[in-house]
């Protein structure tokens, strides 16, 4: 099941801070103070007491908590990025001062960046050296889990009514998949004459431009889908399947335009494949026994350059027009 993406990068800083406070009220308690400007101009949230369930119900922390919010308006940023490290370092003097004053035992940073365990070790070492009892970085993955678990918090998101990054008509592709499945069964030995030479396409370059990870490309596209590409090409080029080929190209054109226009709402292109699969597979009745062909067809589209950009400036005008 595709994990829900709450697109927290779409929130502004004030909206993100309010979300953090709501989560902290659940984890820590009703005594959480909203974010307010401190002596140094920064904005902190606070809590004093014994936490409800942080870091766990069986062993909750107690004392003075300082909460920090670090929001960024982009979907593909990580805690490993150098700018995040710089943001944390700027907080060190304040944390040390508050700890010295006895009002910062536990330091919690909330961010909508992807969390990195490797970066965490370095950050934790530096933060703990400031004298705090505990330090935690709460990344976007943990925030998503908190939203999954609490509908009351989830329902306060300002973008909650637009659950899908984009919509497309999956019916055309469902018809193509059904016909492709029948074709594969009926004509297992027919010859394949492809006008497209897959070997000439510089996939490492295309993957880098589109943000397809090496692991996804090798294990999923190459390892699972590519062995079936001949059959897809054969099906689409067969004159008897002209009607289905037209449906395929209409669907591919729609997807390409919408992916370009909404690309910033996703991280890696891997996530776009998963999103499209999830949308198409909802037609479960029509796709019974055929759902594996969804991924094969989407990967063929990408490999055949029907979706995804293949040069640096492709699609910029469309994306800017939609912004």
N, C-alpha and C positions, 0 to 999 in steps of 0.2 A: 504494500500500500504506500502510495506516495505521501511523504510527510507534508503536513499543511504548512504553507509558507504564509505568514501573516504580514509580510512585506513591511517590516518595521522601519525600513529606510524611508518610506513615504511619510512618516510622521515628522513633525517639526520637533525642536528640542523641548518645548514646553509640553507637548503631547507625550513625548517619550518619558519625560520626568514624571508625569502623572501616572503613566503605566507602571513605572518602577515603584512609585509610592504604593499603588494598589497591591502589587505583588509583595512588597515588604510588609504591608499590613497583614497579609495572610501568613507570611513566613515568620515575622517577628512579633507583631501585635498591634493593637489599636493605638499605642502610644507613638507610632512613627510620625515624625514631624516632616511636613513637605519641604521641598528644596527651597532654600532661602539664601540670599547673598551673605557671605561671611566677611570677616575683617579684610581678607586679601582680595575681595571682589569675586571669588569663586562661589559656586552654589553647591551646598551640601544638604542632604537629608540626615536626620538623626533619630536614634532610638536608644532608650535607657531601660534596662530590665532584663528579664529572661525571655529568650525567643520562644515562640510557639513551636516551631519545627525546623529551625535552622541551626546547624547544618542537617540535623535530623531530629525527629520527635523523641527518640530514645536518649539523645545526648545533646540537648540544645545549649547554645552558647548564652552567656550572661555578661552584662556589663554595658559599656558605652559603645554604641555602633555609629560609625560615620558612613554615609552612603554617598556615592558619587555616580553621576550619569555621564556617559561618553557616547553621544549619538553621532552617527554619520549618515548623510543622505545618499548612500550608495549601497547596492546589494552585494557586492563582491569583495568587501574589505575584510581583513583578517587582523586578529590580535598580534600576529607576527609582523605586521607592517611597521616600518621604522617610525612613522608618524604617531602610531599608538604608543610606542615606547617613549617617545618624546613627551607625549601628554602625561604619561604616568610619572616620568621623572620630574616634571614641573610641580607635581603634587607632593613630592617627597618632603620639602621643607615644612609645608602645612601639616602633613601627617605627623611628622616628628614633633612639631610644636604642640599639636592637640594631644598627642600621647603624653608629652611632658606635663601638660596641664591636667592629665588624668581624665580626659574626655574622649579618648579614642583607643579603646581596647581592640575593637574589631573593625576592619576596613573592608567595605564591599564596593566593588566597581561593577556597574551594569553597562553593557555595551551591546549594540546590535551588530557587532563584528563577529565573524566566525572565530571560534575558540581554538587555540593551538596549545596542546599539552607541552610541546617543546619550549615554546615561548614562556609558558606558565612557570616553569622551573626557575628561569632567570628572574622573572618578575617577582615571584614569591620570595626568593632569596633577598632581593633588594628591599622589598617591602617589610619583611620580617626584621631586617637589620635596623629598621627605624624604631623598633621597640614594641610594636603591636603584638597582641596575643595571637591574632589570626588575620589573614588577608585572603580575599576571594575575588576572582574575576568571573562574573556571570556573563557568558557570551550568548549569542543569538540562539544557539541550539537549546540552551537551558530555559531561555525566555519562551521559546516556542512550546516546550513541555509544560511550563507553568500556564500558558494560555490554553493548551489542550485540556488541562486538568480543571480549569475553572471557567465555566461559561459566563459567570457574572463579570469577571475581568475581561474576558474575550469580547463580550457585548459592548464594552466601552470603547473599543478601538474605532477611531473615526473613519477608517477605510473598511469597516467590517461588511458593508453592504455590497462591496465589489470584490467578491471572493476569488474571481478568476483573473489572471493577468491579461488574457485575451480569450475571445471566443471564436470558434470556427465551426463550419458545417462539416461534421464527421460523416454524414450520410454518404457522400460521394466515395469516400475512402472505404466505407463499409461495403459498398457495392463492389468496388475494385477487389477488395480482399476476398469476398465471396467468390468472385469469378476467377481470381488467381488460384484459390484453393482448388476449384473444380478443374482448371486448366492443368495444374500440376498433377492431378490424379489421372486425367484423361490422356495426356500426351507426355508421358515420362521420357520418351526417347527422341522427341523432335529436335532438329538442329538449332543451334544458337548462332545468330549472325548479328553481332553488336556493332553499331556504328561508333560506339564510344570505347576508347581504349583506357580501361581503368588504370593500367600501369603507367600512363603518361601523367596522370594527375599527381601533383606534388602535395600529398595529403599532410605531411608534417607542417607545411606552410599554411594550408587551409585550416588545419586543426588549431594552430596558434592564433590565426586571425579570428576564429569563431569561439575559441575558448573550450575546445574539446580536450579533456584530460587524456594523457597518454594511456593511463590504466583503462579508462572506459573504451578508448579506441581499440586497443590491442585485445582486451578480454571480451568485450561485448560486440563491437562492430566487426573486427577482423575474425575473432574466434567463433562467434555465433551466427552473425548475419551474412558475412561475405560469401560463404560457401553457397548461398541461395541466390546470389545476385544474378547469375546467368539465367536462372529460371524466371526471375522477375523481368529482366530485359527481353527475354524470349517471348514472354506473355504480352508485354506492351507493344512489341514490334510485329506481332502476328496480325495480319489484316483482318482476321475475324474478330479481333478484340479492339477494333478502332474506337468503338463507343466507350469502352472502359478506359482506353488510353486517354481519351479526351477528358473523362472524369478525373483521372489521375493528374493530368496537367493543370486542370482548373483548381483542384485541391492544393497541389503543390504551389501554384502561383499565389493563392490566398494565404497559405501558411508562410511563404517566404516574406510577403509584405508585412504580415502581422508580427512575425519574429523580429524583423528589422525595426519596426516601429516600437515594439515593447521589449527590446533586448535588454535594456537597463534594469528591468524588473527581475532578471534572473542572474544567478552567479555563473557557473560553468554551463556550457551548452549541453552537458550531460543532463542538467536539470530540465532543459527544454524538451529533450527527448522523453524524459519521464513524465513531464506535464502533458505532452501530446498523447502519449500512450494512455495515461489515466483518463483523458477526456474521451478518447476513441473507445476504450474498452468498456465504457459505461453502456454501450450498445450490446449488452451481454447476450441477449437472445439471438441476435443476428450473427454474432461472432462465436457462438458455441463451437468449440473444437478448432477454432481458427485464430485465436488471440495471439499466438506466437508470430503470426504473419504481420501483425501490426508493427512490431519492432523492426522486422526485416524490411518492410516497405518504407518506413521512416528513414532507416539507415541507407537504403538504396537512394532515396531522394537526396540525402545529404551527400553521399558518395558521387552521385551523378550531377551534383551542383544544381539540383532543382530547388533546394533550400540551403541556407547558409551562404555567407559571402565568400568570394574567392579572390578579392583584391581589397586593399586597405580602405579606399574611399567609397566602396560600393554601399549604396543604401543610405548615405548620410543625409541627403536631402529629404528622403521620406521620413527618416527618424526625427529630424529637426522639425518637420512640418507637423508631426504628431505630438511633439513635446508641448 
